[in-house]
Amino acid sequence: MTTIAASGGKTLPDDAPHVLVVDDDQKIRDLLARYLYENGFRVSTAENVPTARAAMRGLSYDIVLLDVMMPGETGLTLARELKATTRIPVCLLTARSEPENRIEGLEIGVEDYIPKPFEPRELLLRLRNILRRGEPRATPRDEVQMGVYVFNLSRGELKRDDETIKITERERDLLRLFASKPGIPIARHELTSDDSTGSERAIDVQINRLRRKIETDPSNPVYLQTVRGKGYIFYID
């Protein structure tokens, strides 16, 4: 087990979240450890399930980032143990060709999964949103940020820097709903309106239009993502 220490003059606060990265690929462990540390996480790493168990006997963690396919015991084995005996949130790393593992992980109760290969920025958003879900409910925020875009909930105003982005009333309602549940999947039927355009198929069209206004690359969304078979999930900075 390796713990990333302060380097290059960077010192993290004592309350910085502590993540345990479990992956048998050393290159991936090192890259994730460096990236997460530079973005405010204390990081420990483990190369397999037994090492991870030993690490958790000596330290407490705020979240576990867990690869599924590893030699010996798989990540699903450890995920099942953690969800049965602890309240530590778990995010799985899965290959895109392993949908059955993602489904099993969700059935076990893991908080999220991210398929490999992944964008580090997306991973960071997902981890932060998982941790945010576990925080005590605070006063609702009035603004949410998505990269260069900021949405003001009370004014219903979407901006990029000082430029106001024109949005429809329906898009405004959708953004308010998504912003009220960041990091939580929302089913299509919850997004339908009472008017004649409120079918679930129409929702997909509206989501695509909204993505063109809040995503740098709408064809590869980072903030407003599809949850296969469920609906959509919204991530914020």
C-alpha positions, 0 to 999 in steps of 0.5 A: 500500500502506498500513500501519496505525500505532499510534494512540490510545495503543495500541502493539502488541508487536514480535512481533504478527502482521502481516497483509496485507489485499488488497481493492479495496473501500476501505471494507472495507480500512479497516474490516478494518484498524481492527478487526484492529489493535484486536485485536492485528494489525499491518496492511498493506493493498493495493487489488489484486494488483500492489500486494500483490506490491510490498508483499510484496517489501518486507516479510514477512507472517504471513498474507494475507487476500485477496479473490477478485473484484477488477478485473484479476488475481483473488485466486485468481491471487495465491493460486496464486502464494503457495502455489506459492512461499511458506509464507505462509498465505492466507485467502480472502474470497469471495461466498456466490454463488461456491462454485466459487471457494471450491473452487478456492481449497481445491484450490490449498491456501489455509488457509481461506476466509470468505464475505461478508458475514461477522462480524468476530469469526468472521474474527478467530477464523479468522485466529488459528486459521490462525496457531496451526496453524503454531506449533510444537506445544506442551504441550496446553492443558487448557482451551479458551475459546469466548466465555463458555464454557470447557471443561476437557479433563481434567475434562470440564467445561463452564462458563459463568462459574461455572455448570456446563453439563450435558453427556453423555458423548458431548458430552464426547468430541466436545469433547475431540476438537474441542479437540485439533484447533482450526481443522482440519476433521474428517470426519463418519466420524472423529466416529462412535462404535462404538455403534449411534448412531454413524452420520454422520446421528446425528453431525449430531443430536449436533452440533446438541445440542452447539451449543445448549450452546456457541453464543450463537446455535446457528442461526448458529454461530461456534465449531462450524461445518459444512464443506460436504461434509467435516464440522465445524471447531472454533474457539476464542478 
